[in-house]
Every structure is written in C-alpha cells, then in structure tokens.
Amino acid sequence: MATVTGNTMVLKPSEKTPTTTMMLAEMSLEAGLPPGVCNVVHGAKDCVNFICDDPTIRSISCVGSNQAGEHIHARGTAAGKRVQANMGAKNHATVLPDADKESTLNAIVGAAFGAAGQRCMALSVAVFVGDTKEWIPELAEKAAELKVGPGCDESVSVGPMISPEALARAEAIIEDATSGPNGSATLLMDGRGVSVDG
C-alpha cells in the first residue's frame, strides 16, 4: 500500500527468515517497480532502532510479538512517527453444524499447520459447535497425512521450525497442555520428535 499511494518504503524482514522478503523485492523489480521505491534492510534490534529513529522515515507498520510491537510503538512515536503495530496475533475458527465438512477440515489443516504454524495468521484455536465435534478425529487424521521435510521441497507440506528455540517452545506448549499443572488436553496427534529422511 505504501508504494501505490506514492511513497517509497524500507522493508526489514525478520533476521531469521529473510528469504521470502528478498524474493518479493526481486519480483517487485521484475513487475516494474522502479529501483529505490522498495528497499530492503537486514538486521536485528539495531536495524529496528534505526528505522524508528531516522527522520526521513515518517511512518512504521510492523507485525510481530507484543514485546517487539511495544518497543517499536514507543520508540517510533517518541520520534514523531505514525506507528501501526500488529502484535501477538491469535486467530480462531468457529465450526458451525451447517459447514461443509470436507472443505472446512481442509481449510483448518492449511490454516493451522501451513508454514509449520509459524505465521501471524496461523489458526491456533478451533471451536467445534454441536455435532461438528465429531469431526475432530478426522481433522487429526488429515493433519497426520501432511509431509514434513525441507521447506524448499515442493512435495513437503510442513517445513522446519524457524530455530531450535522455536521447536523447544512448541514442544513445551504441548507438554504443558497435556501434563502441566493445568494439563487436561487430549493429544490426538503428536508431532514431537519427528524424523525427516536425510
């Protein structure tokens, strides 16, 4: 939106996942966006602070964790910038009895497990209303059919977690939900300890 409204932009991807951003920047040039309109910078907190502080950058839009968003909002607004901060997104689905079963289950599998669940629009909660709760075992079966492997392999449905720390966090959430102090969740499919050929 920044470019179509006559602005140039500076895009800073996560330092852990810069590849897609670089591909999009290259495609924007191929599509005819003039050089210098979409600019990509790389880095971590120092790079973020540069964007927040530089007077030639007049507004900021970010998507990320609550901690990152709060930092960017505070520092950017202190520098007189407009800041839009989309933080800590959690997305939910409600499945009603009149839903088409097959398309709904396929959509939930894609929304919950696409990008290994590591995107801000990932579905983290689904509420099954009435008889739709009987679909849950079939949802687990569909999820179990997803192929796990290298993200660059086109036959793979679920790529790797972004880091060992992210993997440990995901596994800790499962552990806490099933056997932690409040652990009452029933585990229908367990993706922990997956082994990938090669």
LUMDRENMI-313539 format. One line per field, with one value per residue (C-alpha): residue in one letter; y, x, z. Coordinates in nm, 3 decimals, padded with zeros to 5 digits. Last residue first. Example, Ala and Ser with C-alpha at 12.3 -4.5 7.8 and 13.67 -1.06 7.14 Angstrom:
rest c(S;A)
yy c(-00.106;-00.450)
xx c(01.367;01.230)
zz c(00.714;00.780)
//
This chain:
rest c(G;D;V;S;V;G;R;G;D;M;L;L;T;A;S;G;N;P;G;S;T;A;D;E;I;I;A;E;A;R;A;L;A;E;P;S;I;M;P;G;V;S;V;S;E;D;C;G;P;G;V;K;L;E;A;A;K;E;A;L;E;P;I;W;E;K;T;D;G;V;F;V;A;V;S;L;A;M;C;R;Q;G;A;A;G;F;A;A;G;V;I;A;N;L;T;S;E;K;D;A;D;P;L;V;T;A;H;N;K;A;G;M;N;A;Q;V;R;K;G;A;A;T;G;R;A;H;I;H;E;G;A;Q;N;S;G;V;C;S;I;S;R;I;T;P;D;D;C;I;F;N;V;C;D;K;A;G;H;V;V;N;C;V;G;P;P;L;G;A;E;L;S;M;E;A;L;M;M;T;T;T;P;T;K;E;S;P;K;L;V;M;T;N;G;T;V;T;A;M)
yy c(-03.726;-03.866;-03.646;-03.767;-03.615;-03.597;-03.406;-03.412;-03.581;-03.642;-03.685;-03.529;-03.481;-03.155;-03.157;-03.008;-02.735;-02.810;-02.950;-03.287;-03.233;-02.859;-02.809;-03.076;-02.939;-02.586;-02.714;-02.883;-02.557;-02.367;-02.626;-02.601;-02.223;-02.238;-02.484;-02.228;-02.144;-02.473;-02.688;-02.727;-02.871;-02.974;-03.106;-03.210;-02.879;-02.940;-02.600;-02.620;-02.938;-03.208;-03.296;-03.448;-03.386;-03.708;-03.666;-03.338;-03.518;-03.783;-03.518;-03.345;-03.682;-03.719;-03.369;-03.423;-03.550;-03.203;-03.090;-03.235;-02.918;-02.641;-02.709;-02.428;-02.402;-02.233;-02.151;-02.075;-01.926;-01.567;-01.444;-01.717;-02.003;-02.278;-02.505;-02.265;-02.415;-02.616;-02.433;-02.256;-02.546;-02.806;-02.575;-02.521;-02.894;-02.961;-02.691;-02.806;-03.164;-03.088;-02.821;-02.606;-02.625;-02.755;-02.450;-02.452;-02.150;-02.059;-01.859;-01.647;-01.520;-01.228;-01.121;-00.767;-00.561;-00.229;00.074;00.363;00.725;00.889;01.171;01.021;00.924;00.757;00.534;00.443;00.355;00.181;-00.012;-00.131;-00.227;-00.412;-00.607;-00.719;-00.799;-01.018;-00.923;-00.728;-00.379;-00.063;00.243;00.606;00.905;00.752;01.052;01.130;00.802;00.697;00.410;00.268;00.288;00.126;-00.167;-00.207;-00.204;-00.463;-00.719;-00.677;-00.658;-00.370;-00.395;-00.102;-00.073;00.251;00.261;00.083;00.149;-00.105;-00.276;-00.628;-00.758;-00.502;-00.613;-00.976;-00.906;-00.745;-01.040;-01.287;-01.086;-01.084;-01.460;-01.519;-01.302;-01.552;-01.533;-01.166;-01.097;-00.883;-00.512;-00.327;00.037;00.210;00.475;00.652;00.737;00.568;00.257;00.229;00.236;00.000)
xx c(01.813;01.472;01.293;01.233;00.954;01.027;00.711;00.427;00.180;-00.172;-00.489;-00.348;-00.626;-00.581;-00.607;-00.273;-00.334;-00.018;00.148;00.063;-00.120;-00.123;00.217;00.381;00.227;00.338;00.687;00.712;00.628;00.883;01.156;01.091;01.105;01.436;01.583;01.504;01.248;01.060;01.107;00.872;00.521;00.350;00.656;00.621;00.769;01.093;01.237;01.087;01.277;01.055;00.719;00.450;00.096;-00.104;-00.112;-00.301;-00.573;-00.602;-00.620;-00.904;-01.078;-01.056;-01.207;-01.509;-01.727;-01.701;-01.909;-02.215;-02.267;-02.012;-01.643;-01.422;-01.087;-00.784;-00.434;-00.503;-00.191;-00.231;00.086;00.288;00.474;00.210;00.455;00.429;00.082;-00.026;-00.327;-00.462;-00.398;-00.547;-00.840;-00.915;-00.907;-01.141;-01.383;-01.375;-01.456;-01.724;-01.926;-02.040;-02.405;-02.305;-02.090;-01.711;-01.573;-01.220;-00.966;-00.665;-00.410;-00.190;00.083;00.116;00.000;00.175;00.084;00.315;00.285;00.617;00.707;01.034;00.863;00.600;00.869;01.033;00.712;00.546;00.860;00.919;00.554;00.550;00.866;00.741;00.392;00.540;00.540;00.379;00.502;00.394;00.612;00.571;00.785;01.120;01.340;01.387;01.570;01.487;01.238;01.403;01.746;01.604;01.476;01.821;01.986;01.731;01.803;01.941;01.862;01.746;01.525;01.425;01.109;01.100;01.476;01.464;01.137;00.855;00.823;00.699;01.058;01.153;00.863;00.964;01.312;01.161;00.923;01.213;01.414;01.116;01.076;01.442;01.472;01.352;01.560;01.654;01.283;01.227;01.301;01.126;01.205;00.943;00.894;00.563;00.313;-00.003;00.071;00.410;00.287;00.000)
zz c(00.500;00.593;00.844;01.199;01.408;01.780;01.860;01.610;01.844;01.719;01.925;02.244;02.498;02.687;03.068;03.160;03.418;03.616;03.303;03.153;02.824;02.770;02.934;02.720;02.401;02.488;02.575;02.233;02.059;02.272;02.207;01.831;01.844;02.036;01.785;01.514;01.243;01.270;00.965;00.669;00.668;00.343;00.156;-00.209;-00.328;-00.137;-00.037;00.313;00.392;00.543;00.697;00.476;00.598;00.645;01.025;00.981;00.785;01.056;01.329;01.140;01.113;01.492;01.532;01.306;01.595;01.746;01.447;01.620;01.824;01.778;01.714;01.844;01.668;01.823;01.697;01.331;01.181;01.058;01.230;01.072;01.238;01.226;01.044;00.747;00.696;01.000;01.141;00.834;00.598;00.835;00.911;00.543;00.470;00.763;00.644;00.280;00.377;00.638;00.456;00.747;00.865;01.210;01.288;01.309;01.491;01.396;01.595;01.518;01.766;01.667;01.906;01.780;01.487;01.541;01.330;01.406;01.293;01.360;01.599;01.727;02.054;01.833;01.683;02.014;02.197;01.903;01.808;02.164;02.216;01.885;01.963;02.304;02.177;01.907;01.543;01.262;01.195;01.016;01.053;00.948;00.855;00.764;00.677;01.047;01.121;01.480;01.450;01.136;01.300;01.614;01.407;01.249;01.591;01.712;01.439;01.092;00.724;00.506;00.199;-00.020;-00.226;-00.428;-00.490;-00.825;-01.009;-00.960;-01.298;-01.221;-01.235;-00.970;-00.748;-00.808;-00.666;-00.357;-00.313;-00.336;-00.082;00.154;00.117;00.204;00.515;00.776;01.098;01.065;01.040;00.736;00.724;00.441;00.370;00.160;-00.103;-00.111;-00.381;-00.255;-00.461;-00.289;00.070;00.000)
//
